[in-house]
Amino acid sequence: NIDGALAAILVDLGFPSPVGRLFFIIGRVAGLSAEVLEEHTREKPMRITFPVEYDGAPARGGQE
């Protein structure tokens, strides 16, 4: 578990625990950015959507 190892190293180096969250976020941003860039540069986004019909309660009218 890389997150656990990174947390142990940061604590050992004397960083306060909230700084660990920043390191974890920075590590995720690169992957998320690459995914977003790839999706925007493709002709067609790789999103799988399934048609859904709402079967809940009917919409309520406005206040009268």
C-alpha positions in Angstrom: 0.0 0.0 0.0 1.8 3.1 -1.3 -0.4 5.5 0.7 0.5 3.8 4.0 4.2 3.8 3.2 4.1 7.4 2.2 2.2 8.3 5.4 4.8 6.4 7.5 7.7 8.3 5.8 6.0 11.7 6.2 5.4 11.1 9.9 9.0 9.9 10.3 10.2 13.0 8.7 8.2 15.1 11.1 5.4 16.4 8.8 2.1 17.1 10.5 -0.7 14.6 9.5 -2.7 17.1 7.3 0.3 17.5 5.0 -0.1 13.8 4.2 -3.4 14.6 2.5 -1.7 17.1 0.3 0.9 14.6 -0.8 -1.8 12.1 -1.6 -3.8 14.6 -3.6 -0.7 15.7 -5.6 -0.1 12.1 -6.5 -3.6 11.7 -7.8 -3.7 14.9 -9.8 -1.3 13.7 -12.4 -3.4 10.6 -13.2 -6.6 12.5 -13.2 -5.2 15.2 -15.4 -4.0 12.6 -17.9 -7.4 11.0 -18.0 -9.2 14.3 -18.6 -6.7 15.3 -21.3 -7.1 12.0 -23.0 -10.9 12.3 -22.9 -10.8 15.8 -24.4 -8.4 14.9 -27.2 -10.4 11.9 -28.4 -13.0 12.3 -31.0 -15.6 10.6 -28.8 -15.4 10.5 -25.0 -15.3 7.0 -23.5 -18.5 7.4 -21.5 -20.9 4.5 -21.3 -24.4 5.7 -20.6 -27.5 3.6 -20.2 -30.9 5.0 -21.0 -32.9 5.3 -17.8 -36.6 5.9 -17.2 -37.6 7.6 -14.0 -40.1 5.5 -12.1 -40.4 7.6 -8.9 -43.1 9.8 -7.6 -44.7 12.2 -10.1 -43.3 15.8 -10.1 -45.1 18.1 -7.7 -46.7 21.3 -8.9 -45.5 24.8 -7.8 -46.8 26.6 -4.8 -50.3 28.1 -5.3 
